[in-house]
């Protein structure tokens, strides 16, 4: 089996990477939406307490923060054209997105385990 040489390789399409990144942001936004909805359902199930409502409000705030960051990044990726590609994600935005994602997951898990232990 022969490996094609450099003259047979296709040129790189600069539009594919931003499209894959945009789709990844949308998938992550959808996942965080599901986590926030499940956390809210767990918090409101069976007579919510003040702690449950606080955790639910925190989950919603984290989800809104991540949604804003993701929407901004998707918009940048959609409007960028040219061979240079989109600008890199600012470190503070990357840190904020990571913190929102991790904190949302922790809050959602805590709510699920808290309501699971209350129901037993």
TAMO-V461195 format. One line per field, one symbol per residue. ss: DSSP state (@ for helix, = for strand, . for the rest). burial: # if it has 16 or more other C-alpha atoms within 10 Angstrom, else .. A space follows every 50 residues. Layout:
ss=???
burial=???
This chain:
ss=.....@@@.....@@@@@@@@@@@@@@@@@@@@@@@@@@@@@@@.....@ @@@@@@@@@@@@@@@@@@@@@@@@@@@@@...........@@@@@@@@@@ @@@@@@@@@@@@@@@@@@@.
burial=..............#..#...#..##..#..##.######.###...... .#..######.######.###.##.##........#.........##..# #.###.######..#.....
